[in-house]
Amino acid sequence: MKLWDDIRNYFYKRNLAERVAGLKVERVIINLDDTKTVGIIYDSTNPDNDIIITKFAGGLRKDGKTVDILGFVNDKKIDHKADIIVFNSKNLAWTRVPVDERVEAFAGKNFDILLACFIGENFPLEYVAAISNARWRVVVYDENKTDRYDMMINLGDKNDIQYFLEQATYFLKQIQYDSK
């Protein structure tokens, strides 16, 4: 089994490197208050995450932001949830790369900010975050992936999505820049 995983990982990384090398996205830091569009990707396998993400997205929408949500469910049965684009393990190549036009369309959107709300290794969602056309991508800190994303938040020993969203909101509101 280890050999199979090594082979899958090799081709996953190769595919990801090729896709990222072809991206021509201008990354621009932005304050959450100035943001107009937000993309959220998350692990929808745990139903509790659906509630947290939906509530958070509702707050952003209340503030006048356009929010799109993409969830990954790690099974082959669930393929639809209300107000959320969902893809599952049926929508993955053997390398764990998403092969779904809805995922490609989501990654191709020019969000001001992409919030990658998953903790731990999640190949499909990591792929979407890495190839995203979002201007600023925010993820949970992983020392092995600092070259892929724009902002990483270290959660310490608090491994939950709610805490990540609280920290992301706090830090994104602290950003100051010259808008010229």
N, C-alpha and C positions, 0 to 999 in steps of 0.2 A: 504494500500500500504506500509506503514511503516513496518508492521509485515513481509510482503513478502521480503522487502529489508533486514531486519534484519536476516531472515533465509538464504537468499542468501549470505550475508556477512559472516555469521557464517561458512557455508560450504566452501566458497571461502578461508577464512583464514585457516580453518582446512586442506584443500587440499594443500594450499601453504606451510604450516608448515611441513606437511608430506614430500612434495617434497624437500624442502630445507634441512630438517634433513637428507635426504638420499644422499645429494651431497657430493662428496669428491673432491673438487677443491682446488688446491693450489693457493691462491690469491697472486699475485706478482705485486708490483707497477712498472710502466715502464714509461719512458719518451716518448712522442709522436714521437720524431725523431727516437727512437730505435724500434718503433713499426713496425711490418711487416703485421699484420692482424687486421682489424677493422670491427666490426659489428655495424650497426646502426639500431635502432628500432625507429619508429616514428608514430605519428598520421597522417595518410594520408587522413583523412576525409576532411581536408582543402587543396584544390589543391595548395595553395601558399606554403605549407610545402613541396610538391613534388619538386618544383623548388629549394627551399633552400637546401634540402637534396641532390638532384642530383648534384647541383653545388659544394657543400661541398665535396661529395664523389669523384667527378671528380678531385678536387684539391688533395685529398689524393692519388688517383690513379696516378696522375701526379708525385707525390713524390715517387712512387714505391711501394705503399702499396696495399695489396689486400683488397677490401672492399665488404662486403655483406650487403644488405639492406632488412629489413623486415618492411612493413607498415601495419597498421591496419586501416580499413575503417569501420566506425560505420554506416553501412547500409547493406542490403542484396543483392544489385544489383552488385556493383563493385567487381570483384574478380581477375582483372588482370590490371597491369600497366607495361609499358616497363621497363626492367632492375631492377624491384623491385618485391620481393616476397610479395604478398598481401594476407591477410586474412581478413575476415569480420565477421559480427555478426552471419552469418550462421555457422561459424566455432567455435562457442562457446557453451559450455554446459550451462545449466540453471544457473549455479553458476558464469558464465562469465569467466570460465577457458577455454583457447584454446584447442580444440580437432582437431588438424590438424597436419598430419605428417610432413608437411613442417615447421611448427612452432617448432615442437619437434627437427627436424634436425637442424634448425637454432640455437636453444638454446643449442644443444649438441656440437656445434663447439667450438674449443679452440681458440677463438680470443684473441689477446693480450689485446685489449681494446674493451669494448662495450659502445657505447654512446646511452643512452636512451633519445631520443629527444621528450619528451612530457611534457606538463605543466598541472598541475592539476591531478585529479584522473582519471586513465585510467586502470581499472582492468586487461584487457587482456595484455597490454604492461608491466604493473608492474609485472605480473606473469612471463612473458618471461624474464625480466631483473633479477628477483630474482632467477630463476632456471638456468640461463645461466652458461655455463662452461667457460666463458671468465675469463681471469686472473685478469682483473681490470674492474669494472663496474662504470660508471660515469652517474649520474642522476641529475635532478633538486632537490634542497633541499626541504625536507618535514620533519618537526620535528617529525612526527609520524612514520617515516620509516628509521630512522638513523641506525637501526640494520641490515638492509637488503642489503645495498650497500657499496661500497668501497670509493667512493668519491662523495660528493654532492656539488653542486654549488648553492649558494643563488643568485637569480636574482634580489632581492629587488623588485622594482615596475615595472621592465621591464619584462613583461611576453611574450617573443617571442622566437622562436626557433633559429633565427639568432643570437640573443644576447647570448643564451646559448652556441651555437657552438663557438662563438668568445671567450667567457670566458673559455670554456673547452680547446680550443686550447692553449690559453695563459697559463693556469695553468699546463696543461700536458707538455708543453715545458719547464716549470720552474723546473720540478722535477729533482733532482740530487740524485744519489745513487751510491753505490759501486757495480759494476757488478760482483764481485767475488763470 
